[in-house]
Amino acid sequence: MGNQNLKYCRICFSNKLTSYLDLGKQPFSNSFLKYKDLKNEKKFPLKVVLCKNCGLSQLSIIPNTKFIFSKYDYLSSSSKALSNHYKKLVKKLIKNYNVSSTNTVLDIGCNDGILLNHYPKNFRNVVGVEPSDASKHIKQKRIKLIESFFNYKTSKEYLQKYAKPKIITITNVLAQIDNLNEFTRGLRNIADNESLIIIEFPYLMHMIDKGLFDLIYHEHLSYFALTPLKFLFGKFDIKIVNFERLNIGASGPAIRLFLAKNNSIYKSSKKVTKQINYEKNWGVKKIKKYNFFKKKTKEKVKKIKEIVYSKYNKGFKIGCYTASSKGNTLLNCLNFKKKVVLFASENNKKKIGKYTPGSHIKIISDKSFNKKGIDYAILLSWNYKNFFLSKTQFIKQGGKFIIPLPTPHIE
């Protein structure tokens, strides 16, 4: 169960690592607890370091998160907004890259099938890789499953059964991979010169510029910009072909990269070179911007606390809306006194009845939550703010959201 200290950068193996944000000891943010387990909870350092050689931000330890994925409480499809996001992506890929029903399509980290579900019904060669028990919730029979972590060994197993994929999607997965070199070696092995690789992840520059410290938790081992990724993929003859900024992703605004082999049919966009230059001028390998992020984090934590306590001290009832992983980093940094936050509401059945890691707030269903007379709820999934403001019963019956980030305020 041990957690190792990180001695070398996981992309370039340099030991030039400088710490820039320490969020103290925190539990794993996806380990929602039963009441009887509260007293045995374990906490680990949550600290981010910068590799000054390649520009990768990463945790100071390599947490043993393997066991998290054996009993994984995160079912992607419980988020409608995310499902719609992937639906649009699949449509776009089919339209723009002339993908046909005879092609093989692959999703690495397919969870409960949230993305693969959206391929048209006549697509028969639909493959998912998923190590966690979330794959038990895949409904469509046509989805062929490889139940393991993706690496070079898995890529060889894949090739024994399936054709090289035309499309490989990797959304919200890359940050969770410890051995990025093995992973990329596996990608190179299954890709041919017509394969297009699509990766989505939260963008480091955005996280730092906007002060989004809630993106940092133990399952997120790495925080990416294009600069270190260009170096990583370059080692394996894979180039960044294009990218786009997205205002939605599984943990907030994301960036979507399109990659292909160096000798592929895809030409690289000038946009990519421009963005790499932008990152250089921004200071992706220099500590200055990162130290500013640390200062901003402190200020935001203080501001959110002020908002919550000012309402609490006037006798208003406070709750949390959605029990998300990133919300747990936020709650543990806020470190409220007991009973300040009464309940967390959630529609994912696997979490209801459990308690939030570290902050130990009881999770109840949306329906029960609406009966508790809560006046203000901290919206932990603030990245879906518009969706929740327009759709929830809590708001319709007069409740108000405390929006913690990017700028703490009430709506």
SVG drawing of the C-alpha trace seen along z (x, -y; Angstrom):
<svg xmlns="http://www.w3.org/2000/svg" viewBox="-40 -37 58 50">
<polyline fill="none" stroke="black" stroke-width="0.4" points="0.0,0.0 3.0,-2.3 3.4,-5.6 6.8,-6.2 8.4,-9.6 8.9,-10.8 12.6,-11.0 12.5,-11.6 10.2,-13.3 7.8,-10.8 8.3,-12.1 12.0,-13.0 13.5,-11.3 15.2,-14.5 15.7,-15.1 15.3,-18.9 12.0,-18.9 10.8,-22.0 7.8,-22.0 5.3,-24.9 2.0,-24.0 1.5,-22.0 -2.1,-21.2 -1.2,-19.3 -2.1,-15.6 -5.3,-14.6 -7.2,-11.3 -7.7,-9.9 -10.5,-12.0 -12.4,-9.1 -12.4,-7.0 -15.9,-7.7 -16.3,-6.1 -18.9,-4.0 -19.6,-5.3 -17.6,-2.4 -14.5,-3.3 -14.3,-7.0 -11.9,-6.4 -9.4,-4.4 -9.0,-6.9 -5.5,-7.3 -4.1,-10.6 -1.1,-11.3 0.8,-14.4 -0.8,-16.4 2.0,-18.4 2.8,-19.5 6.3,-19.8 7.6,-21.3 10.1,-19.5 12.3,-22.4 13.7,-20.3 10.5,-19.4 7.9,-21.5 5.7,-18.8 3.8,-19.4 3.3,-16.3 2.6,-15.1 5.6,-14.7 4.6,-11.1 3.5,-8.2 0.4,-7.3 -0.7,-3.7 -4.0,-4.4 -4.4,-0.9 -6.8,0.2 -9.0,-2.9 -9.8,-1.5 -10.8,1.9 -13.9,0.4 -14.4,-2.8 -17.3,-5.0 -17.0,-7.2 -19.5,-6.3 -19.1,-8.8 -22.6,-8.4 -24.1,-9.9 -23.1,-13.2 -25.5,-14.1 -23.5,-17.2 -20.4,-15.0 -22.3,-12.4 -23.5,-15.2 -20.0,-16.5 -18.7,-13.1 -21.7,-12.7 -20.6,-15.8 -17.0,-14.6 -18.0,-11.3 -20.1,-13.1 -17.3,-15.5 -14.7,-12.7 -16.9,-10.7 -17.7,-13.8 -14.3,-15.4 -12.0,-12.3 -14.2,-10.1 -14.5,-7.3 -16.7,-4.5 -18.5,-1.6 -15.8,0.9 -13.1,-1.0 -12.1,0.0 -12.5,-2.6 -10.9,-2.4 -11.5,-4.3 -8.8,-3.9 -10.3,-4.3 -13.8,-3.8 -15.4,-3.7 -19.1,-2.7 -19.1,-3.2 -20.0,-6.9 -18.1,-7.8 -18.3,-4.5 -22.1,-4.4 -22.4,-7.3 -20.9,-5.6 -23.6,-4.8 -25.3,-1.4 -23.8,0.0 -20.3,-0.3 -19.3,3.2 -15.6,2.8 -15.9,0.8 -13.3,1.6 -12.8,0.2 -10.0,0.6 -11.0,0.3 -9.3,1.7 -11.9,0.7 -15.2,2.3 -17.0,-0.6 -16.8,1.6 -19.5,3.9 -21.9,1.0 -21.4,1.1 -24.8,1.8 -24.1,2.2 -23.2,5.7 -21.2,4.6 -18.5,3.0 -15.6,5.4 -13.7,5.0 -10.1,5.3 -10.0,5.3 -6.6,3.9 -4.5,0.8 -3.3,-0.3 0.5,0.2 2.9,1.8 1.9,5.3 -1.8,4.5 -1.1,3.1 0.3,6.5 -2.8,8.3 -4.9,5.8 -3.2,6.5 -3.8,10.3 -7.5,9.7 -8.3,6.4 -7.2,4.2 -5.2,1.0 -7.8,-1.6 -8.7,-4.6 -9.6,-6.5 -8.1,-6.3 -9.8,-8.4 -8.2,-9.0 -10.3,-11.4 -9.5,-12.3 -7.2,-9.4 -3.7,-10.6 -3.3,-12.4 -3.9,-9.1 -1.0,-7.2 2.2,-6.8 4.3,-5.2 3.7,-7.6 6.6,-6.3 5.2,-2.7 1.7,-4.0 3.0,-6.0 5.1,-3.1 1.8,-1.1 0.1,-3.8 2.8,-3.7 2.5,0.0 -1.3,0.0 -1.3,-3.1 -0.8,-3.0 -0.4,-6.0 -4.2,-6.6 -4.7,-6.4 -5.8,-9.6 -5.3,-9.9 -7.5,-12.3 -6.6,-13.2 -8.5,-15.5 -7.2,-16.8 -7.4,-19.9 -4.9,-22.5 -2.1,-23.4 -2.0,-27.1 -5.7,-27.4 -5.5,-25.8 -2.6,-28.1 -4.0,-31.3 -7.5,-30.8 -6.3,-29.4 -8.2,-26.1 -6.5,-24.3 -9.4,-21.8 -8.1,-20.0 -5.3,-18.7 -5.9,-15.3 -4.1,-12.0 -5.6,-10.3 -4.3,-13.2 -0.6,-12.4 0.3,-14.9 -0.8,-18.3 -0.1,-18.9 0.8,-21.6 1.7,-21.0 5.4,-21.5 6.2,-18.3 3.7,-16.3 5.4,-17.2 8.6,-15.9 7.0,-12.7 5.2,-11.8 8.2,-12.9 10.2,-10.2 7.8,-7.7 7.5,-9.2 4.1,-10.7 3.4,-14.4 0.8,-16.9 -1.3,-17.6 -3.8,-20.1 -5.6,-21.2 -8.7,-23.0 -9.8,-24.6 -13.0,-23.3 -15.1,-24.9 -16.2,-21.5 -14.5,-18.4 -14.8,-15.8 -13.1,-18.1 -13.6,-21.5 -12.5,-23.4 -10.1,-21.2 -7.8,-21.1 -8.2,-18.5 -5.1,-17.3 -5.1,-15.5 -2.0,-13.4 -0.8,-11.1 2.4,-9.2 5.1,-11.3 4.7,-9.5 0.9,-9.7 -1.6,-11.3 -2.2,-14.2 -0.4,-17.5 0.5,-19.6 -1.2,-22.9 0.7,-26.1 -1.5,-26.6 0.6,-24.0 3.9,-25.8 2.3,-29.0 1.0,-27.5 4.3,-25.9 5.9,-29.4 3.1,-30.9 3.9,-28.4 7.6,-29.2 6.9,-33.0 4.4,-32.2 7.2,-30.5 6.2,-26.8 9.6,-25.7 10.1,-28.7 8.8,-28.7 7.5,-32.3 3.9,-31.8 3.6,-28.7 4.5,-30.6 1.8,-33.1 -0.7,-30.2 0.2,-29.2 -0.6,-32.8 -3.9,-32.8 -4.9,-29.5 -4.5,-30.8 -6.6,-33.9 -9.4,-31.9 -9.6,-29.4 -9.9,-32.4 -12.6,-34.1 -14.8,-30.9 -14.5,-30.4 -15.6,-34.0 -18.7,-33.6 -19.7,-30.3 -19.1,-31.4 -20.9,-34.7 -24.1,-32.8 -23.5,-30.1 -23.1,-32.7 -26.5,-34.2 -28.2,-30.9 -28.5,-29.8 -28.2,-26.1 -25.3,-25.1 -24.9,-22.0 -22.8,-20.9 -24.1,-20.1 -22.6,-17.1 -19.9,-14.9 -17.2,-15.2 -13.5,-14.2 -12.3,-17.8 -14.8,-18.9 -13.0,-16.9 -9.8,-18.7 -11.7,-21.9 -13.5,-20.7 -10.3,-19.5 -8.5,-22.8 -11.5,-24.7 -11.4,-22.4 -14.7,-23.6 -15.6,-23.1 -17.9,-20.1 -21.6,-20.6 -21.0,-23.8 -21.8,-21.8 -24.7,-19.5 -25.1,-17.3 -23.8,-16.7 -26.3,-15.9 -25.6,-13.4 -27.4,-11.4 -24.7,-8.6 -26.2,-5.7 -22.8,-4.3 -22.0,-7.4 -25.3,-7.9 -25.1,-6.9 -21.4,-7.2 -19.3,-10.1 -16.9,-12.5 -13.2,-11.7 -11.5,-13.9 -14.4,-16.2 -16.9,-13.4 -20.1,-15.0 -22.9,-12.6 -24.0,-12.1 -27.7,-11.9 -29.8,-11.8 -30.9,-15.0 -34.4,-14.3 -33.6,-14.0 -31.4,-17.0 -34.2,-19.2 -36.3,-18.3 -33.6,-19.4 -34.3,-23.2 -30.8,-24.0 -30.4,-27.7 -27.0,-27.7 -25.2,-24.9 -21.5,-25.0 -21.6,-23.9 -18.6,-21.5 -19.1,-20.8 -18.9,-24.5 -17.7,-23.7 -21.3,-22.6 -22.7,-25.8 -25.1,-26.7 -26.5,-23.2 -27.1,-23.1 -28.5,-26.7 -31.1,-25.9 -32.0,-22.3 -32.0,-21.7 -35.0,-21.5 -32.9,-23.0 -32.6,-26.3 -36.2,-26.2 -37.4,-26.0 -35.3,-29.1 -31.9,-27.7 -28.8,-29.5 -25.4,-28.2 -22.1,-29.3 -19.9,-29.1 -16.3,-28.5 -14.2,-29.0 -12.8,-30.6 -14.1,-33.6 -15.9,-32.8 -19.5,-34.3 -23.1,-33.5 -25.6,-32.9"/>
</svg>
